[in-house]
Amino acid sequence: MLRAMTVEVSGSASGVDFVVTLERADLLPGQLASGSVQMTFHDDLDVRGIVAALIATEHWQWERTTTDANGHPRSETVTDRQDLQRLPVQLAGPGRYNHGQTAEFPLSLPVPPLGPATLEATVAGLSWRLEIKADVPGFDASIDARVVVLQPAALLRAGVVRVGQFALWPSAEATEGAATAAIALDPVPLCIGAPFGGLLSIKTGPTKLQEVRLELRANVKATVSSGRSETITLWTGRVAGEGQFGGAEQAMAFDGMLPSLYVPTVKLPHGEAHAEFHVILAKALARDTHLVRDVAICSTTEI
């Protein structure tokens, strides 16, 4: 899995220098985001309050079709955004800060127990940021720091997040035409940034193939009218090359590593992501055979 790291973000806004330090930038649902913020003031300021907030913003894409004066249709991709959550915590009340003064405040913000988790994709996604803001008459001084909320394996196993029917089974069967397979994965769920292994037991009639290819795909879609979708290939493997294949049942082990991409199994108000494991019997001048099982992907096994 991805390793947590201390993160420091600095910047200036409206005469205030900020240094924000977080114990970790990948946050665990139901726990505290901890750290500190240091502010140096370059002017004498009367501040109405200093607030930290965790903000979740969802985006999704859909196709809008319009017709011009001549009756010709035109399509365009529209990206909508909406703040799902804004969770503020007051760091300081009203006060006066003098030129050259430096003040430091501890950060301790609760992360929502159900997230939702960060999803980084084009057609649908969710991003989180930490905002530190000094409320000053006439203008606000603020800084943002990007953070990530993880998808725990425990939430997937508990059924809090919907997954495919057999996504959490160690082994699941798949059939297409005369080909059948049992596809075993270890661990379940799979975790981004972590290794995995598996065993493919396959039976099919003798046939000439270009290769037997394995692909782990994340399917992301905007669940709105005319919503767009995309498929992200997270991993590709190969268990057999060109030649005659099939006949007796064959068992083939494989292993791989998931990339550090935040595309866990997640359900959002306007989008979702789920994963599939494909065993592809690639044929020349013919339709490939796809043996497919559902997969669940988490972004942390800490909880």
C-alpha positions, -999 to +999 in steps of 0.1 A: +000+000+000+010+036-003+031+049+026+021+079+047+045+107+047+048+140+067+039+168+043+048+205+045+031+232+024+041+269+025+028+300+007+018+336+011-015+353+007-027+389+015+003+397+036+004+365+056+030+337+052+017+302+059+036+270+068+012+240+071+026+207+084+006+174+084+017+142+100+004+125+069-013+137+037-031+104+031-059+104+057-077+075+073-115+077+076-128+080+112-094+093+125-078+127+130-058+147+105-031+161+128-004+187+123+002+224+128+000+257+110+024+286+114+014+321+103+036+352+100+019+385+096+035+413+076+009+439+086-011+449+117-043+429+112-076+425+131-087+389+125-122+378+131-111+342+133-088+315+119-104+284+105-092+251+091-115+230+069-114+197+051-132+202+018-144+174-006-151+184-042-167+160-067-165+164-104-183+145-132-185+148-170-215+145-193-223+151-230-246+180-239-261+180-274-275+212-289-289+220-324-279+251-344-302+272-365-297+248-395-307+218-375-272+204-372-265+187-338-234+196-318-221+178-288-198+191-261-184+176-229-195+194-198-177+191-165-197+199-134-183+203-098-199+203-064-185+206-029-198+175-010-184+183+024-169+212+042-158+203+077-145+234+095-126+236+128-118+269+145-082+274+153-085+308+169-112+334+176-111+372+171-077+388+178-051+414+167-018+403+151+010+428+147+035+433+119+062+407+121+043+385+146+044+347+142+016+325+156+014+287+156-017+266+160-022+229+163-043+211+137-067+183+147-095+177+122-118+147+122-119+128+089-155+115+081-158+078+089-172+070+054-151+093+034-159+092+005-125+082-007-104+101-032-109+091-068-086+105-094-101+100-129-112+122-157-149+115-162-157+113-125-137+119-093-134+133-059-106+155-045-099+166-009-081+197+003-072+213+036-079+250+037-065+274+063-081+308+063-078+340+083-111+359+082-100+395+078-124+425+071-122+433+034-102+402+023-093+367+035-058+353+037-059+316+029-038+286+017-048+252+004-030+219+008-040+188-012-048+157+009-061+122+001-088+103+019-081+066+017-106+037+010-101+012+038-103-026+031-125-029+061-153-007+046-153-029+014-154-061+034-182-047+056-204-040+026-205-003+033-193+003-003-211-017-030-188-041-048-193-066-076-211-099-067-179-120-064-154-092-060-143-102-025-142-140-032-106-154-032-116-173-064-144-167-089-154-185-120-158-170-155-172-184-187-174-173-223-184-198-251-164-230-247-138-214-223-141-216-185-117-203-159-113-200-121-095-168-113-080-167-078-065-135-064-045-128-033-051-106-013-088-096-016-094-068-019-064-057-039-047-026-027-032+003-048+005+005-046+009-031-034+019-065-049-006-092-055-006-128-068-030-152-083-037-185-100-055-190-133-071-224-139-084-225-175-101-250-198-109-244-234-109-264-266-076-265-287-072-232-306-044-211-320-038-179-300-016-149-303-013-148-265-031-152-232-031-117-217-042-106-182-055-071-175-068-054-144-092-026-154-108+002-135-141+012-150-151+048-140-184+064-150-205+095-143-238+081-131-259+110-146-279+113-177-255+113-207-227+107-183-193+098-197-173+067-189-136+056-191-116+024-186-082+027-169-058-003-174-040-006-140-019-037-148-012-060-177+004-095-176+010-124-199+008-161-191+011-177-226+025-166-260+017-173-296+009-209-305-015-238-299-034-235-266-061-254-248-072-290-245-066-302-210-072-279-181-041-257-173-031-239-141-009-208-144+003-187-115+009-149-120+019-119-099+020-082-103+020-048-086-008-022-087+003+013-095+000+041-070-031+056-086-061+066-065-088+046-083-103+025-055-138+009-056-160+038-046-196+051-050-201+089-053-234+109-056-226+114-094-201+088-102-186+054-094-155+032-099-153-006-099-127-030-112-126-062-133-099-088-140-098-099-176-083-131-190-080-124-227-075-152-252-062-131-281-069-144-316-058-133-350-086-122-373-112-132-348-130-118-317-109-122-286-124-143-257-127-124-224-131-143-192-139-117-165-143-115-128-152-086-105-124-072-083-125-048-053-097-023-048-089-005-016-063+022-010-053+011+025-052-020+047-045-001+079-082-003+089 
